[in-house]
Amino acid sequence: YHHLRVLRDYKESENFWYARMAHHTIDPLQEESFELVKSLIDQYAPHFSAAEFNICGDEVAFYTYDGWQGYARDVLATKYNSSTLASKGSKYDTFIVYINEITDLLQARGYTVRMYSDFAERNGTSYYTQNLSFDDDLEIMYWWLPGDNSDVQPVSTFVNKGYKIYNCVQNYTYYVLATNTAGADARDPETVSWSWQY
């Protein structure tokens, strides 16, 4: 499925976080990408009894995907008959449409859909100009704190927009039982203590 990656000509990087996001992001501009995700959901979902489905929606390296803005201003502007998208469509709008399409697909199969907070409602910050809205019934798993990344929204953003929110802040709920010399996913008393101020 290399042809469905956003970065099809990607060369391995020493930067763990860049490689993790940029190398593995599926390209939402290709219809085959959506069909692949749909087929995986239909293949695996019946084996689980949960009524909730976490689509994650995190670790997306927006800064690498030049085609997403053009797609929003051309294809999405036509699809939604939107002059705003035609002139102001952004990479983030393309992401929102993809998240909403996956959400619709899962809701049609009876699931309550959740995503991590990392890339939700980032309107007006760096790469994240937002002209569209996320699905009203999408639930938020509050995972990443704004102090870690200035683009991440505080929990008040989601409260004010009426989202159902689950507290699963990764600083004190997520542990990787492995040594990582780059410091990724490291946990120490200072990190845990700091996270409680949010």
GUKOLTOR-939222 format. One line per field, with one value per residue (C-alpha): residue number from 1; x, y, z. Coordinates in Angstrom, 2 decimals. Layout:
REM residues N
resi (NUM, ...)
u (X, ...)
v (Y, ...)
w (Z, ...)
END
This chain:
REM residues 198
resi (1, 2, 3, 4, 5, 6, 7, 8, 9, 10, 11, 12, 13, 14, 15, 16, 17, 18, 19, 20, 21, 22, 23, 24, 25, 26, 27, 28, 29, 30, 31, 32, 33, 34, 35, 36, 37, 38, 39, 40, 41, 42, 43, 44, 45, 46, 47, 48, 49, 50, 51, 52, 53, 54, 55, 56, 57, 58, 59, 60, 61, 62, 63, 64, 65, 66, 67, 68, 69, 70, 71, 72, 73, 74, 75, 76, 77, 78, 79, 80, 81, 82, 83, 84, 85, 86, 87, 88, 89, 90, 91, 92, 93, 94, 95, 96, 97, 98, 99, 100, 101, 102, 103, 104, 105, 106, 107, 108, 109, 110, 111, 112, 113, 114, 115, 116, 117, 118, 119, 120, 121, 122, 123, 124, 125, 126, 127, 128, 129, 130, 131, 132, 133, 134, 135, 136, 137, 138, 139, 140, 141, 142, 143, 144, 145, 146, 147, 148, 149, 150, 151, 152, 153, 154, 155, 156, 157, 158, 159, 160, 161, 162, 163, 164, 165, 166, 167, 168, 169, 170, 171, 172, 173, 174, 175, 176, 177, 178, 179, 180, 181, 182, 183, 184, 185, 186, 187, 188, 189, 190, 191, 192, 193, 194, 195, 196, 197, 198)
u (0.00, 2.95, 1.02, -1.56, 0.98, 1.07, 4.84, 5.25, 8.92, 9.74, 13.29, 13.84, 14.64, 16.65, 13.93, 11.62, 8.60, 8.81, 9.19, 6.31, 3.88, 5.04, 5.87, 2.66, -0.10, -2.61, -3.46, -7.08, -6.95, -7.20, -10.56, -8.74, -7.50, -11.04, -11.99, -9.03, -9.99, -13.61, -12.59, -10.40, -13.24, -15.66, -13.13, -12.14, -14.97, -17.29, -14.73, -15.22, -18.31, -17.66, -20.16, -17.40, -14.73, -11.63, -10.39, -7.41, -6.89, -3.46, 0.16, -0.55, 2.35, 0.40, 3.55, 4.55, 1.37, 1.30, -1.52, -4.08, -4.70, -5.25, -7.63, -9.69, -9.85, -10.73, -12.43, -13.99, -15.06, -16.97, -18.35, -19.73, -20.46, -18.42, -16.85, -15.12, -13.34, -12.52, -10.60, -9.56, -9.65, -6.83, -4.97, -6.91, -10.25, -9.15, -8.34, -11.73, -13.60, -11.66, -12.38, -16.06, -16.32, -14.83, -17.13, -20.18, -19.12, -18.82, -22.00, -23.88, -22.60, -23.90, -20.71, -20.14, -16.98, -14.10, -10.84, -7.86, -7.77, -4.35, -5.62, -9.20, -10.44, -7.04, -8.60, -6.37, -3.07, -0.16, -1.32, -4.82, -7.12, -10.58, -13.49, -15.44, -16.66, -16.10, -19.14, -21.29, -21.49, -17.75, -16.43, -13.04, -10.42, -8.39, -4.91, -2.37, -1.89, -1.43, 1.83, 3.38, 2.36, 1.10, -1.34, -3.22, -6.41, -7.14, -9.98, -12.15, -12.32, -14.05, -16.28, -17.42, -18.20, -20.32, -18.19, -18.43, -14.90, -12.94, -9.90, -7.06, -4.16, -1.15, 1.34, 0.05, -1.90, 0.42, 3.57, 5.84, 7.78, 10.89, 14.03, 14.04, 17.34, 15.67, 13.47, 10.23, 7.44, 9.68, 7.98, 9.55, 8.23, 8.65, 6.55, 3.76, 3.79, 3.79, 0.79, -1.46, -1.43, -3.68)
v (0.00, 2.36, 4.10, 5.22, 6.96, 10.74, 10.61, 7.85, 8.68, 8.97, 8.12, 6.89, 9.64, 9.65, 11.82, 9.34, 11.65, 12.92, 9.40, 8.12, 10.73, 11.52, 8.02, 6.31, 8.83, 7.54, 9.92, 11.11, 12.59, 9.12, 7.36, 4.05, 5.20, 5.56, 2.20, 0.56, 2.02, 1.00, -2.57, -2.82, -1.60, -4.07, -6.90, -6.35, -4.51, -7.55, -9.28, -6.69, -6.09, -2.46, 0.17, 2.82, 3.18, 5.36, 6.57, 8.28, 11.17, 12.01, 12.02, 13.73, 15.74, 18.54, 20.49, 17.88, 17.65, 20.40, 18.87, 19.00, 22.74, 22.60, 19.69, 21.72, 24.72, 22.70, 19.36, 20.18, 23.67, 22.09, 19.25, 21.66, 24.50, 26.77, 30.05, 30.16, 26.88, 27.99, 30.99, 29.91, 26.11, 24.64, 21.42, 21.20, 21.33, 18.27, 16.50, 17.45, 16.06, 12.79, 12.48, 13.24, 10.66, 7.95, 9.09, 8.83, 5.39, 4.14, 5.81, 4.07, 0.81, 1.75, 3.01, 6.02, 7.59, 9.08, 10.75, 12.06, 15.78, 16.38, 17.61, 18.53, 22.14, 23.71, 26.63, 29.60, 28.10, 27.61, 24.95, 24.68, 27.25, 25.78, 26.57, 23.37, 21.71, 18.29, 16.04, 17.19, 13.68, 13.04, 12.40, 13.69, 11.69, 14.42, 13.04, 15.80, 18.92, 22.41, 22.90, 20.08, 21.58, 25.13, 24.15, 21.70, 23.18, 23.41, 21.27, 24.39, 24.58, 21.20, 21.96, 25.24, 23.50, 20.87, 17.80, 14.74, 14.44, 11.59, 12.35, 10.14, 12.62, 10.69, 12.18, 9.94, 7.24, 6.22, 4.21, 2.48, -0.29, 0.19, 2.27, 5.07, 6.90, 9.80, 10.43, 9.76, 8.52, 8.89, 9.13, 10.57, 12.12, 15.66, 14.92, 13.36, 16.14, 18.86, 17.35, 17.73, 21.54, 21.20)
w (0.00, -0.45, -3.23, -0.61, 1.60, 1.53, 1.10, -1.47, -2.07, 1.62, 2.72, 6.27, 8.75, 11.95, 13.50, 15.20, 15.48, 11.91, 10.55, 12.66, 11.38, 7.88, 6.74, 7.76, 7.06, 4.51, 1.69, 2.02, -1.48, -2.98, -3.02, -2.66, 0.77, 2.04, 0.53, 2.27, 5.66, 5.09, 4.24, 7.36, 9.55, 8.00, 8.34, 11.98, 13.73, 13.92, 16.16, 18.93, 21.02, 22.03, 20.94, 20.78, 18.11, 18.55, 15.16, 16.83, 14.38, 15.78, 14.62, 11.31, 9.91, 8.21, 7.36, 4.77, 2.70, 0.11, -1.94, 0.84, 0.57, -3.18, -2.71, -0.22, -2.56, -5.64, -4.92, -1.53, -2.59, -5.48, -3.36, -0.74, -3.20, -0.95, -2.03, 1.37, 0.69, -2.85, -1.53, 1.98, 2.03, 4.09, 4.74, 7.97, 6.13, 4.13, 7.40, 8.88, 5.87, 6.10, 9.85, 9.25, 6.45, 8.66, 11.49, 9.20, 8.08, 11.66, 12.87, 10.05, 11.54, 14.99, 16.64, 18.87, 17.43, 19.39, 18.47, 20.40, 21.16, 19.58, 16.20, 17.08, 16.94, 16.26, 14.40, 13.68, 14.70, 12.26, 9.74, 11.14, 9.56, 9.99, 7.67, 8.32, 11.51, 12.99, 13.34, 16.28, 17.74, 17.71, 21.22, 22.40, 24.26, 25.94, 25.45, 24.89, 27.00, 25.52, 27.42, 25.39, 22.07, 21.68, 18.93, 21.13, 22.55, 26.28, 27.57, 27.88, 24.06, 23.92, 26.90, 25.32, 22.03, 23.78, 23.14, 25.35, 26.75, 28.30, 30.45, 29.30, 29.52, 28.31, 30.77, 33.53, 31.72, 28.88, 29.41, 26.95, 28.62, 26.56, 26.64, 24.11, 23.82, 22.00, 25.01, 23.17, 25.42, 28.46, 31.84, 34.97, 38.20, 36.84, 33.75, 35.77, 38.37, 35.71, 33.93, 36.96, 36.67, 33.60)
END
